Amino acid sequence: MILITGSSGFIGTNVTKYFINEGEKVVGLDLTSPKISFPHELFTFHKCDLTDRDLVFKAFAKFNPEIVIHLAFVTHRKDIYSEFMDDAKITLNMLEASCKHKIERFILMSSSTVYGLKTIDEPVNEDDKLNPKGTYGKAKLMAELMAKQYLETENLPITIFRGFEIYGPNLTIPSIVRKLLDKAINKEPMILYCYGKQKTDFTYVEDLCQAMKIVLHNKKAIGETFNVGSGKAYTYEEFAKAISKFLPSKIELLPPRPNEQPFYLYPTVEKLKSLGFSPKYDIFEGLKKTIDWMLSNHG
């Protein structure tokens, strides 16, 4: 049994679908019901406020999972105190419940935002200095540190993932990919600041799911932190041009806004590849699947 927090979100929906397709039984914990249906014999949805320690412990006692994939996080802006407090409670509750129930494996979904926005055009690796900007990146780093403490003192078998620009079907979050696709579908210009020179790794969500499957079956991943990406970096302009091959749309390259400069945030994924990870989707395959989903749900 795999317990997935944030199972109704963009990544959660795709991770749930992936493991169900692999024949795994999944229980999803979220405040919001899933937008798509899954086979009842393999999926159970359990509405749960993850900031409530008692409710989290009751969910673990009820479903007795062997594996936890922890995706849930505060993504909507709150005041600083509430955002940090909720994120801390969510992650601590999951770690504590997993520890008490002797979970076999625990994946914590962190973020590339822990690196900050690099001004040098070179990949980041897992040992690079961390310099998160904003409450989201700092809260993700806080979650990583909490997880490492449970690893060190309680031997909780944790693996940390740092995801980059993840996209795919069910993409509802207002990411750069969703914003550009919305513009292109509506036949509006795709507007890019810094002349589109920002550079990142656009990662198709199924490659992330594949990475999760690999680490869950490899004990060498316990206690490790992995960058997860396609291994290829593209500028925003290059990505917009790829979109325009499917959805012809004008690209407007504008200068930086006040206090803005191009950033470069893309990983080396050699560490993950050493466990057998091999990304399957280039941006054209990934975009086609994402666009097909958006067009079927547009309107």
C-alpha positions, 0 to 999 in steps of 0.5 A, a space after each residue: 500500500 502506497 500512501 500519497 499526500 496531496 494526491 489530488 494536485 497536479 503531481 499527485 494525480 499523475 503519481 497516483 495514476 502511474 502507480 495504479 497502472 503499475 498494479 499498486 494499491 494507493 490511498 490518497 490523502 488530501 483536502 480536495 477530492 480527486 478530479 479524475 476517477 480511479 479503480 475502486 479496487 486499487 484506490 481509496 481517497 481519504 479526506 484529511 487535514 494534514 496539519 492535524 496530527 491526530 487525523 494523520 495518525 488515524 489515517 495511518 492506523 486505518 490504512 497501514 501503508 508500507 510506502 509514503 510519497 509526501 507531495 502535499 505542501 502549501 502552494 497558495 500564498 499566506 502570511 509568513 507565519 501561517 505558511 511556515 507553520 502549516 508546512 512544518 505541521 504537515 511534514 512533521 506529522 507525516 514524518 512522525 506517523 511514518 516513524 511510529 508505523 515503521 514505514 518501509 520507504 518515504 519519498 519527500 518531494 522537495 523543489 529546485 527552489 532550494 537552490 535559488 535563482 542561479 545567474 551563471 549558466 551551468 547545471 546544479 548538482 545535489 551538493 551545490 550551496 542552497 540559497 532559496 528565495 521566498 517562503 516556498 523555497 525556504 519552507 521546502 528546505 525546512 522540510 528537507 532538514 526535518 526529514 534528514 533529522 528523522 533519518 539520522 535519529 530515527 533511521 526513517 528510510 527517506 529519499 529526497 527529490 528536488 524537482 525542476 519545471 514539472 509539467 504534463 496532463 492535469 497541469 492546473 498550477 499557474 507555472 510558466 508552462 501552463 501560462 504559455 500554453 494558455 496563451 497559445 491555445 487562446 491564440 494570444 502572444 506568448 510573452 517572455 521577459 528577459 528576452 526569454 533567456 531564462 533556462 531550466 529543465 522542463 520535466 515531463 511528469 511521467 519521468 518523475 514517476 519513473 524516478 520514484 519507482 526506481 528509488 523505491 526499489 533500490 536501497 542505495 537511495 535511502 538517505 540520498 537527495 536526487 535532482 529529478 529532471 530530463 537532463 536537458 535544459 532549454 531557454 524559455 524562448 526555445 520552449 515557447 518555440 516548441 509549443 508553437 510547433 503544435 499551437 502556432 502563436 506569436 512569441 514576444 520577447 521583452 526586456 527584464 522587468 524592474 529588479 529582474 535578470 535572467 536565471 539559470 536553474 537546471 540540474 545534472 541528473 547523473 546521480 539518479 541515472 546511476 540507479 538506472 534512471 533514463 528519462 523517456 520524454 523529450 519536450 516535444 513528446 511531453 508537450 504533445 501529451 500535455 496539449 492533447 489533455 488541455 485541448 480535451 479539457 479546454 473551454 
